[in-house]
Amino acid sequence: MNRILAALAGLFALLSLAAPAKAATLVVLSSTGMQAALTEIQPGYEKHTGNKLAVTYLTTNMLKDKIDQGAGFDVAILLPPVIDPLIQAGKLEPHMVPIAKSGLGIAVKAGIPAPDLSTPEAFKAALIAAKGVAYTTTGQSGLTFAKLIDQFGIADQVKAKSMTIATGATAEFVAKGQADIAIQLIPELKAVPGVQVFPFPEAVQNYLKFQGGISPASKHKKTGVAFLKFLSSPAAVKVLKAKDMEPGN
C-alpha cells in the first residue's frame, strides 16, 4: 500500500510539473497613439503566450484620470507628462519600459494636391488657408498643436474654425469632408481610410515617447513585465515600424 501511495504521489508531482501555467488576462490601459500597432500585435501575443489582453484605449490624460479615480489595471502605456505624477502617487511602478516614439502629422483628403509643409512658415500658411482644422482637446498631439499655433501667433484664427474631440480619430473629419486638415500622431491618422498623411516640418516636429509600466496592485506583475518585453520582440518591432513608430525610444 505504501508503495502504491508513493507511486501515486510521484505521478501527481510529475503531472503538476507538466501542467501549463494558468493563462492570465492582462488589463491594459493604453494611449490611443499605440492602438494601430497594438491591435495587430495582440493576436500574435495571445497565440504565442496563451494569455489574453483586455485593452482600453484613451488619450494619456484621460487614462491618468481613470487611474487617479481608482481604475484597476495590470499594464499602462502612457506618455511622459503623466508618468511621474502617477509614480509619485504610488499608482505606477517606478521602472518604465521605453516602447516606441512617433511624430505628429497632418491628414488631408486623399487625391488632392499635397500641402506645402517644407518650412514652418509654409505649414503656418496652410493652417491659415484651411477652412477647418480638427484636433483633440485631451490628447498630447492636440495639446502640442495648441502650443504650436500659439507660437505661430494664429491660435485665435485656427480655433475659430476648429473641430475638436476629446478622443478619437481626428482624420475622420477630413474623410467625411468636414475639415480640410486633421492633426494627430501619424499612426492614428493613417488608420483612417480616405486621407493622405504628411509629417510636421522637422523644425517644429514633436516626437511623443510611449512607455509601459506596471500597476503596484497588479496580481500579474511578471506576466505584465513579460508582455512589455514582448513589445521589443522582432515580430512586434516589425509591426511598430510598419505603423511609422520608432521602436525602443
N, C-alpha and C positions, 0 to 999 in steps of 0.2 A: 504493500500500500504506500509506504513511504517513497519507494522508487517511482511509483506512478504519479504521486503528488509532485515529486521533484521534477519529473519529466514534463508534467503539465505546466509547472511554474516556469520551466525553461522555455517551453513553447510560447507561453503568453509573453514572456520577455522578448523573444525574437519577433513575435508579431507586433509588439509595441514599437520596437525599433524600426521595423519595416513600414509601419503605417505612416502615410504622409502627414505632414503638419497641417493643422486645420487652416483652411483658407481664410483670409481676412477681407473685410470690406473697409477700404480706406475712405474716410470722409475728407475730401479735398476742397478747399476754398481757393479758387484761382482767379487772378486778374483776367479780364476779358482779352487782354493782349496775347495770352497764351492759348486761347480757345482753338484757333485754327490748327495749331500744332498738336495740342493735347488730344483733340478729337481723333486725329489719325494715329497718335502714339498709343492711345488707350487700348484698342483691341489687341495689339501685339503684346503689350504688357500683361494684360489679363490672360492671354493664351500661354505666355511664357511662364508665368508665376502661379496661375490658378487663383490669384487674388482679384478682387473687384474694386473698381473706383466709383465712388459716388461724388460727382463733381458739381459744384455750384460756381457759375461764372458771373462775376460782377466787377465793377471798377474797384481799384485798390482802396479808394476812400470808403466806398460802400462796404467792402469786406471788413475794413477796420471797425466801422460802426457795428457790424454784426458781431465781431469778436468782442468788442467792448461791452456789448449787450449780453454776452454770455453764450454765444453760439458755440456748440461743440464741433471739434474738427480734429483730424489727425495731422494733416499737412496743409500749409498755407503757402501759396505762391504769390508774392507781393512785390511792390516796388519800394525803394529805399525811404521815401518820405514818411511812410507809416511804420517802418520796421522797428526803428529804435524806440519809439514810444510804446509799442507793444511789448518789446523785450523788457523795458524798464518797468512796465506794469505787471510783469510776470505772466504774460499771456502768450509768449512765444519763447522757445528755447533760444539761448544766445547764439548758437552756431548756425549761421545761414549758409546755404549752398548756392553759389552762382549757377544759373541755368543758361541764360542767353540774354542778348540785348537786341533791341530793334529800334529803328529810326522812324520818324514821323513822315507822313506823306500827304499828298492831296489826290483826291479822286475827281475825275471829270467824266462826262458821258462818253461812252465808247463811240469811236468813229469820228469825233470832232477833232480839229487840229490840236496838237499838244500845246499847252500853255508855255509861255516863256518863263522858265524858272532858273535861268542861267546865273542870275545875281539876286541878292536880297531886294534890290530896287525893282527888278522885273517881277519878282514874287509879290511885292507890295502893290505894284500896278495891277497885277492880275486879281488880287483881292479887292481892290477898289472898283475894278471893272465888272466884277461878278454881280449878278442880280440877287444871288442868295448864297450864303455860306453856312454849312452845317458842321457842328462840333459838339462835343459832350461838355456837360457842366460839372461832372464829378470825376471823370477820368483824367489821368495825368496828361494825356495828349491834349485834351481840351484846356486844362489849366495852363499847360506850357504855351499853347497857342494864344491864350488870353494875354499872357505876359508879352508875347512877341508882338501882337498888334498894338499893345501899349507902347512898346519900344519904337514901333514904326510910326506912332502918332496917329493911327487910324482906328483906334478902338471904337469910338462913337460911330464912325461910318460903317464898320463891319457889324457891330452889334445891332444897328438899326435894321439890317437885312439878314440877321442870323436866324437859323433854325437850330435850336438846341434840344438835346435829350440828356437825361441823367445817365443812362447807359443804353447800349445797343449799337447797331451798325449805322454810322452816320452816312455811309455811301448809299444807303437805300434812298435817301432824299434825292441824290443825284440820279440814281437809276430810274426813279419814278418821275423825274423832271421837275422836282420841287425846289431844287437848288442847283447852282452851277458848279459849286466846289464843296467837297467834304474833306474835313481834316480828321485824321486819326492815325494810329500806328499802321504801318504798311501792311502787315499780315491781316489786320482787321478789314482794311479797305479792299484788299484783293479777294477776300472771301465773298464779296458781293458781286454777282454777275451783272454785266451790262455797263461796267465802268472801266476806265483805264487809270492806272495809278503811277504817280511820279514822286520821287523823294524830295524833301525840302532841299533848297540850296545848302551846300555843305557849311557855308559861313553861318547859317542860322539853324543847322540841324541839331537836334537834341536826342541822344540815344537813351532810351529807358531800359534799365537793367533789372531783369526779373531774378528774384532769389527765392529759394524754398526753405521753409523752416518747419519745425515740429511743435505741436502743442504740448506744453508741460503735463496736461491732463490726459494725453492720448494713452490708450491701452495697447496701441500697436506701434510703439516708437521704433522698434527695429525694422518692422515692415515699412514704415514711413521713410526711414533713412535709406533703406534699400530701393524704394521707389525713386527717391531723389537721385540716387546713384544710377538707376536705370536711365534717367533722362540724359546721362552723358554716354550711354552705350552707342555703338556705331549705328544701330537701327534708329534710335531716337535722334541722334545728331543729323542723320540724313534727312529726316522729316523737318527738323528745325531749319536747316539750310534751305530746304525747298520752300519754306514759308518766309523766306527773307529775314531770318533771325541768325545772329552770330552766336553759336554755342559757347558755353563756358565763360561768358563775360559777365 
